[in-house]
Amino acid sequence: MDAPVLLVTPPFTQLNTPYPATAYLKGFFNTKNIKSEQADLGIEVTLQIFCKKGLIHLFEAIESEYGDTLNANSTRIVALKERYINTIDSVILFLQGKQPTLAHLIATRQFLPEASAFEQMDDLHYAFGSMGKQDKAKHIATMYLEDLGNLIKDTIDPYFGFSRYAESLGRSANSFDELYAALNAPVTYIDVILLDILETYIKRVNPTLVCLSVPFPGNLYTSLRCGQYIKKNYPSIKVAMGGGFANTELRSLSDPRVFEFYDFITLDDGKVQYINNSIWPDYKQANVGTPDYTGLLLDQYISAIEVVNPMHSLWSDGRWNKLTMAHGCYWGKCTFCDISLDYIKTYEPIAASLLADRMETLIAQTGQTGFHFVDEAAPPSLMKALAIEILRRKLVVSWWANVRFEKSFTRDLCQLLKSAGCIAVSGGLEVASDRLLALIDKGITVAQVAKVSQHFTEAGIMVHAYLMYGFPTQTEQETIDSLEMVRQMFETGVLQSAFWHLFTMTAHSPVGLHPDKYKVIKQTKEVGTFANNDIVHIDPTGAEHELFGYGLKKALLNYMHGACFDFPLHKWFDFKTPKTTIAPNYIATALQTPDYNSTTNYKVIWLGGNPVSSLVQRSKKGNQWEEMNLLFQTTTAPLNISVEPAKGSWLLELLQKTAIVETVGMSYAAIKESYEAAGLEDFELFWDNKPITTLYKAGLLRI
């Protein structure tokens, strides 16, 4: 293909970092020598609106069209327009990390104008304390932008949203009618800006194919607007649409009007089935290439902090290179999940060495050393292998991933991950009820989640839990008990961040495919002609789940701030609720369970440096003996141990043999054989007791 392919992410997905789909596609096209260019129109539209020139034009348009019909909030913002116009460029530069000293001025709350968005803002000292001025200022600047966004929404474009545009039109739109009507209405203020930028790219790139990435309902409408514009003005250019929205929502598409906007819609990884029923073989993950961010405006993304939630801040603050450790999910059993679809059910991991190669390539290309692994659930064994590869290459990186709270995440594995730059994990605690976790087929218990979270937390890795309420048959009692479990996990410090989601039945999950098994009823069996994924259902045996949402979220917000742990649970709700049946020390008791594991199926690896050894004479009650003192210098404090000289000499040799630069680990059996070959006795007594068991603090890990 001589003419380049133009890869486009329509507005809006994220403002702090590119959504990675086009970078993945460009990386794949590179392996096939197919020319391609890419554009994130979301950040470009945002920057064109939210600049001095853009706001001057915006206020002129609002005043000329709406005049005296503005609501009170919009009237206030328009009255302060000069203040907004004169501060917007500085705010954007600050959020781009180019004017960090502006934080001091913004944090005073005397510099930026404030409107209705600030009425919902958390108490800033409560949220950020006396430290964290940059984060505090980012939150204030984000609310400032939200005020301007609300102005746009209340006046010239009701569909506007910073990370989602016209989402209500796209979310489970069983019929295409409403979208079709909106697309045949006059273009909006935002549409005009979007299409002007698109026109610039088309003229410059002159593509024969434009690929529109639609991961979410919030950028469906703008993708259709782009397709409409291209097909009207450049009929020779083919338009393809794909992404997460198509994969989950459009599998039963039957409305032909959609193809007035797109020529092709791809599902899953873009498999093509031909008339003769032969299927082009899928590409292995090792052969799809390294994501390529070339052409994206990496230095112009803005870091916003919309809500005071540690994981959400991580998600929206700073720029992350996105990578995948494995295609699909290695567990693939959760009954609320789309496990019947390719993006979940087809599991294919990538070799750790190739992942590290891709990380090094992206660091060189982007100058960024932060990585977000976007797996459905990163496999513990692959995380371990990648961590070892990172340490052996001496890469200085920070990264985070989605995980299952597996027993495999032992204390020592978590220490290894932290040493390799892991800063956070997110995982599904879901309903925090062992009965419902079994019904979900999650393969975990609440106590196990607590213990694994303890291992991550003690290693210095932040833990975020996805929480769910409203799963089929969930009772009021189970909802209150779930809240109590969450309260205890925050009180004991093993969770730092969480978010409640109301269960949604989806068409491709086991619950959606077999509702009778889960005692729920589909409200309708009609299949729409457009999007079909979210299914409205009735839960005859469960609680009135929607009633609990506000109270659950209010309680959680306080727990994340370390507050209100002694607040009675029923006071979070404005209706009568049952008392919890969970013992007040349930989680604390689970955490006190010793990490005893009788298995010897592990390897030992040494991450530390060489200790300083010295022989010391000891005496007690007339008896004299010699000990070897070993001094280990860790990053936080020195660690001393004393052992018999012969065992100390053997231990020094072991540290050399298991050093990460030399090996990926030495098995327990090999270590025991080496110990006994040295003529030493009582291996288990020596190995499984102090002082050896304290050496994980210095980097001697059993993984």
Residue, then its C-alpha position, 0 to 999 in steps of 0.5 A: m500500500d503506497a498511500p499511508v493508512l491514517l489511524v484516528t482516535p476520535p474525541f474523547t478518551q483520555l487527556n493525559t496519555p494517548y489511548p494505545a490502539t492506534a500505536y498498537l496498529k502502527g507498530f503492527f503495520n511497521t512489521k509489514n512495511i505499511k506506511s501509516e500515520q496516526a492522530d489523537l483528535g481528542i487532545e487536539v480538539t481539547l487544546q484548540i478549545f481551551c486556549k486564549k484564542g479558543l475561549i475568545h471565540l467560545f465566549e463570543a459564540i455563547e453571548s451572540e446565541y444565548g444572550d440573556t437566556l443563560n442559567a445562573n452558573s453560565t452567567r457567572i462564568v461569562a461574567l468572569k470571561e476575561r479572567y478565564i481568557n487570561t489564565i487558560d494558557s497558563v493552566i494548560l501549560f501547568l497541566q502539561g508539566k511545563q509551568p510547575t511553579l504555577a502550582h503555588l499560585i493555583a493552590t491559593r484558590q485566589f488565582l483561578p475563577e470558580a463556579s459550580a464544579f467547585e461546589q462538589m470539590d472535596d475539602l482540599h486539606y482533608a484530601f491532600g494534607s499540608m503536602g502534595k501542592q502539585d496534586k492539589a493545584k492539578h485538582i483545582a485546575t481540573m475543576y476550573l476546566e470542568d466549569l468551562g466544560n459545564l458552560i459548553k454543555d449548558t449552552i452550545d453543545p449538550y453532548f460535551g464531556f472531557s473523556r466522553y462525548a455524546e456518551s448517552l447516545g452510544r451507551s447500549a443504543n439498541s436502536f441507531d435512530e437517535l444517533y442517526a437523527a443527531l448525525n443528520a442534524p446540523v454540526t455542533y460547535i465541537d463538530v466544526i473544530l473536530l472536522d477542521i482538524l480532520e480535514t488538515y490530516i486528510k489533506r496532508v496524509n492523503p490516505t486511501l484508508v482511515c481507521l477509526s478506533v472506538p474503544f468506548p461509547g464516549n467516542l462513538y458519535t465523533s467517529l461517526r461524524c468523522g466517517q460521515y465527513i470523509k464519505k461525503n467529501y472524500p468518497s474514494i477513501k475507505v473508512a474502517m471502524g474497530g475497537g472495544f465498542a465494536n467488539t462488545e456492542l456490534r456483534s449482532l449489528s443489522d441496521p444498514r444505515v451504519f454503513e453510510f458512515y463506515d465501509f468496514i467494521t472489524l471485530d476482535d483482532g480484525k479477523v476476516q472470514y472469506i466466502n470459502n470459509s477459510i480464515w486468515p490465521d491470527y498473528k501471534q503476539a510475538n509478531v505484532g510489533t512494538p507499539d509506535y507512538t510516532g506522530l502523537l503530540l506526547d508533550q501536549y497531553i494534560s494531567a488532570i486530577e478529577v476525583v480524589n482517588p489514588m488509582h484514578s489519579l494514577w490513571s489520569d495524571g501523567r503519561w504512561n506507555k501502554l503495553t500488554m503482557a498477554h492477550g486474553c485472560y489466563w483465568g477466563k471464568c468470571t461469570f460477569c465477564d465477556i469470557s465468550l469473546d476473543y479478547i478474553k477467552t484467547y489467552e496468549p502470553i508474551a515472552a518476558s524478554l520480548l516485553a523488556d525489549r518493547m519497553e526499551t524501544l518505547i523508552a527510547q522513542t517517547g522518553q517516558t519510563g512509566f508503563h501501564f500494562v492493560d491486561e485483563a489480568a496480568p499473569p503472576s508468573l509472567m510478572k515475575a519473569l518480567a521483573i527479573e528481566i527488568l532487574r537484569r537489564k538495570l532498567v529504571v522504570s515504574w509500572w502498574a498492572n491489573v491482577r487477580f488476587e492470587k495466592s501466587f502473590t507471596r510476600d517475596l514475589c511482591q518484594l521482587l515486583k517492587s524492586a523492578g519498579c511496580i508501583a500499583v496493582s488493581g484487582g477485583l474484590e468484587v462483592a466481598s462475599d465468599r458465597l457470591l465470589a463462588l457464584i462469580d467463579k472468581g477463584i478467591t476468598v475475601a481472606q485471601v484478597a486481604k492477605v495478598s493485599q497485605h503482601f503488596t502493601e508491605a512491599g510498598i505497592m499501592v492496591h486498588a480494588y474494583l468493588m461490585y454491588g448488585f450481583p444476581t441474588q445479592t441480598e441486603q445483608e450481603t451488601i452490608d456485610s460486603l461494606e463491612m469487609v471493605r471497611q476493615m480492609f481500609e482500617t487495617g491498611v491493606l487497601q488504599s484505593a477502591f471504587w464501587h460499580l453497580f453490576t451490569m449484565t452483558a450479553h456475552s457473559p455467562v450471566g447474560l447467556h444463562p440468566d436462569k442459572y443465576k435466577v435473573i430475568k431479562q427484561t426483554k429478549e428482543v435483540g436490537t438492530f444496533a448496539n447489544n451488550d448491556i442487558v436490563h434485567i430483573d433480580p427477583t430474589g436480590a435486594e433493591h440494589e440501586l438504593f445502596g449506591y450513594g451510601l456505599k460510595k460515600a462510605l468508601l470516600n471516607y475510608m479512603h481518607g482514613a476517616c469514619f471507621d467507627f461510624p455505624l454502617h446504617k448511618w451511610f444510608d437513608f433507609k433501614t438496613p440490617k446489622t452486619t454479621i461480620a466479626p469486627n476483627y475478621i480481616a485482622t484475624a485473616l492478616q495474622t495468619p502466618d505465611y506458612n507454606s510447606t512447599t519447597n517448589y520455589k527458586v531463590i534469587w538474590l537482589g542485594g549487593n555483597p555484604v561486609s563479613s567479619l569474624v567475631q569472638r563470643s563468650k558466655k559463662g566461660n564458653q568461647w566461640e566464633e561467629m561470622n557477622l554479615l552486614f547488609q546495606t539496604t536502601t533504607a537501613p543496615l541489616n546485621i545477622s550472625v551465623e556460624p563461620a562455616k555456614g556464613s562462608w557457604l551463605l556468601e557463596l550462595l549469594q554469588k550463585t543466586a545473584i540476579v545478574e548471574t541466574v534467574g534463580m536457584s531451586y530449593a533442592a539445589i540449595k539443599e544439595s549445595y549445603e549438605a555437600a559443604g558438610l553442613e548439618d540441619f539444613e531445614l533448621f538453618w534455612d527456615n529460621k532466623p536469621i535466614t528468614t529475615l534476609y528477604k528484607a535485604g533481597l534474598l527472595r523465595i519466588 
